[in-house]
Amino acid sequence: MKLVITQPELAPGLVSALTEADCVATHIESDTIEVVVPWHVNGSNRAQAATELLFFVRAWASSHPAFRATLVDAL
């Protein structure tokens, strides 16, 4: 899955947080992070994995009110 973010300067912090949550996250473009979530790899529903990823990102972003992330190519 890919996340397009509004504040590229925050990408390293988000990548770090996702990695600590057992995701594989890579900053692939200035405004894009690619994420592999372990619960999807283990056979869960892709839509559910996308929902959980967005929930995590929104919780992480709570200290950055202007930050927005859009999940692309999730389904």
N, C-alpha and C positions, 0 to 999 in steps of 0.2 A: 504494500500500500504506500501511497505517497501523500505527504502533507505539504501543501503550499502555505507558507507563512508570511505574515505582513511585516515582521521585523527580523530580517535576516541576522542582525547582530545578536539575537537571542538564540539562534540555532545551536551553538555549542552547549548551552545550558540545557536545552530541551533534549538534545541527543544524549547528553550525560544522564539526565533523569530517565529517559526511556531505556538506556542501557542498564541502569541500576534496577529497573523493573523487569529485567530479563528479556527485553526486546533487542533486536539487532537493528540499530538505527545508524544511518549514514547520511551526512550532509552532501547531497549530490549536485545541487545547484545553489546559487546564492539564496534563493527563496524556497528551496525544496528539500525535504528530508524523506528518505525512503525508509520504511519501517517494516520489519518482519516481526509479527507478534507470536510468541510461543504457543498461546492457546489456539491460534488458527492452524499452526503447523500440526498440532496434535489432532486435527480433524474436526474442530468446532465449526459452527456455522459462520461463514464469512461476514454476513451482515452483523451478526452479534459481535464478532471480533472488531469490526469497524466501529460499532457503537461504544464498545469498551475502550478502544483506543482514543476516540474523541472525548470520552468522559475523563480519561487520564490527562489528556492534553489540556482540557478546560480547567481541571483542578490545578495542574501545574501553572497555568497562565493566570491564576487568580491574583497573583502578585504583580502582574503586568497587564493592567486594564485595557491598554490599547492593542494588545496582541490578539491576532486572529489567525486561526489555522483552518484550512479547508482540505478535506480528504478528497483526493482524486484517484481515479482508477481502482476503487475499493471493491467493486462488484463485478 
